[in-house]
Amino acid sequence: LARRQKGQPREVIAISWRAQTRLNYRYRRLLAGGKNKVVTALARELLAFIWEILQVVPTPTAKPLAA
């Protein structure tokens, strides 16, 4: 885990840890309601965490495509 996190921004590491903790907790809690519902709910939450990372980390500027 430390090797994968090396060189990543602190904000991204904090968000990913928060995501891991929350999604693990929710998965275990919601599992009684049916696996498909749980997977769908957690996929939606994971997408929200990905969106948050994209808001925090600056994106490189796009280079024009060669004609």
C-alpha distance (Angstrom), angle and dihedral (degrees) to the residues before:
residue distance angle dihedral
L1 . . .
A2 3.79 . .
R3 3.81 90.1 .
R4 3.81 91.9 53.3
Q5 3.81 91.8 47.6
K6 3.81 94.3 49.2
G7 3.79 110.6 115.8
Q8 3.81 94.7 11.6
P9 3.83 120.0 125.1
R10 3.80 115.1 -97.1
E11 3.81 90.5 -121.3
V12 3.81 91.8 57.3
I13 3.81 92.1 48.7
A14 3.81 90.9 49.9
I15 3.81 92.6 48.5
S16 3.80 92.8 46.6
W17 3.80 92.6 50.0
R18 3.82 90.7 48.6
A19 3.81 89.4 49.1
Q20 3.79 93.2 49.2
T21 3.79 93.0 49.4
R22 3.81 95.5 45.5
L23 3.80 97.1 43.0
N24 3.80 92.8 47.7
Y25 3.81 90.6 51.0
R26 3.81 93.2 46.6
Y27 3.81 93.0 46.4
R28 3.78 92.0 55.2
R29 3.80 93.0 43.8
L30 3.82 96.5 46.5
L31 3.80 97.4 40.7
A32 3.81 91.0 94.2
G33 3.84 89.8 64.2
G34 3.81 95.5 62.5
K35 3.76 131.5 -69.3
N36 3.83 97.3 -111.6
K37 3.80 92.1 54.5
V38 3.78 90.9 48.0
V39 3.79 94.2 50.0
T40 3.82 91.3 48.4
A41 3.80 93.0 48.4
L42 3.79 93.3 47.8
A43 3.80 93.0 45.8
R44 3.80 88.6 56.0
E45 3.80 91.4 50.1
L46 3.80 92.0 46.5
L47 3.79 88.8 53.8
A48 3.82 88.9 54.1
F49 3.82 90.4 53.7
I50 3.81 90.4 49.1
W51 3.80 89.5 50.7
E52 3.82 89.4 51.3
I53 3.81 91.4 52.5
L54 3.80 90.0 50.3
Q55 3.82 88.8 53.9
V56 3.82 92.5 51.0
V57 3.80 102.3 41.4
P58 3.80 115.6 65.8
T59 3.78 112.3 -121.4
P60 3.79 120.3 -133.4
T61 3.76 115.7 -110.5
A62 3.78 114.7 -100.4
K63 3.78 117.6 -110.9
P64 3.80 117.4 -136.1
L65 3.78 115.2 -104.8
A66 3.77 117.7 -111.1
A67 3.81 112.6 -105.9
